[in-house]
Amino acid sequence: MDMLKNIMLTITSMGATAILPLVIFILGLVFRMKVGAAIKSGITVGIGFIGLGLVVNLLSTSLQPAIAYYSKLGSGFTVADIGWPAVGAAAWVAPFAALVVPVGIILNLLLVRLKLTKTLNVDIWNYMHFLVPGALAYFVFDSFFIGFGVAVALSVIALFIGDLIAPRWQKYYGLEGTTCTTMIHIGWTLPFALLVNKIIDLIPGLNKLDVDLESVQKRLGVFGEPAIIGVIVGCLLGLLTKQPVTTIVPMAMGVAAVMVLLPKVVGVLMEGLSPIGKSAKEIMQKQMGKDAELNIGMDCALALGDPATVTVTVITIPLTMLCALILPGIMIFPIGVLMSIIYMTTMTVMASNGNVIRSIISTLLFSIVVMYLGGYVAPGATQFLHGAGVGLQGQGTDFVLTGPWEVLTYWLSTVFH
């Protein structure tokens, strides 16, 4: 078990940019692509993910002055928002962690073969979204089987949700042959955003507001271009946070660059994924009939090519920080939440079909709920983190510990322990 665990830790420690090329290459061979074509697809996907990481980091760097401005205003927060990288790494300490990935893959292949799912989840990196709730359950209940069962069950549930959202995902984002399997977002962010949109439909006036970037571009011409919108939004954020001109200009250009570059790096990613999807579909139809379909399950980051995700992110981040400062009962300053907002928007934007107003409302409301839930689960999260060997002064929590399954797990632990 320790050897398997060390192997899995070694693989996952390389990150998505190293894991995905390997997985894509192996899938290419499984789906009978030529070796050279499989290698090219794997490398291209890896390059695309490296590009995504660089551009997302550019956005974080560009927004840092605004975040620092609000951070100086904050005080009295009693729970540390430690961010998903630390929580994801801690989950691998659970004794069953090394088993979850191979068992999840085997179950996935079996369910595809039995035609019970059309989703083939290749996003091994994001198995952390199954491991984190599993590890939480293990530490609060002190049960190997409960923790393992939670993790494996979520890996299967993600496949069925991937099936459900695939038509909407492909139609809105144009990502044919793919779906999303990032559990925290498809199982939590997306349902929340869909509910908010249903509520907005019932509010007179607000339900008539429909602002999407495509219509803005048509009305405003060059001033509706993503780059120009990025400059305008960046400048407004700089002015709002009282930055000097020497800071505002780099902020504005950074946001503009992200608006332009994200669709291009997603294009590179899809260039690598498309041949895999085509080969997979051909093999599936030969073996299982012409009506057989297969969607490649991927990280929600694949959807960041839509400029609306960046626009909503840049507007929502300062609003979230402001809410953390003024709303009563919030125990965390949302540094980790802010890191996750850009990924939340891949769901909120899709749920609203690109309506920026609705997306901002649902993303902001979701961030507020997450901040409150982060405080609620903090005792259980801290028990998990301490058990995993994470050194904390006081209590700690993170966005990935606020899903309904984590909240339910923690609540049950308070009832039965």
PyMOL commands that set and color helices and strands:
alter all, ss='L'
color gray80, all
select helices_A, chain A and resi 2-13+16-30+35-73+84-91+97-113+124-141+144-173+183-200+206-208+213-224+226-240+245-288+300-305+307-326+335-351+356-376+378-387+399-401+404-416
alter helices_A, ss='H'
color red, helices_A
select strands_A, chain A and resi 79-81+119-121+178-180+295-298+395-397
alter strands_A, ss='S'
color yellow, strands_A
deselect
rebuild
show_as cartoon
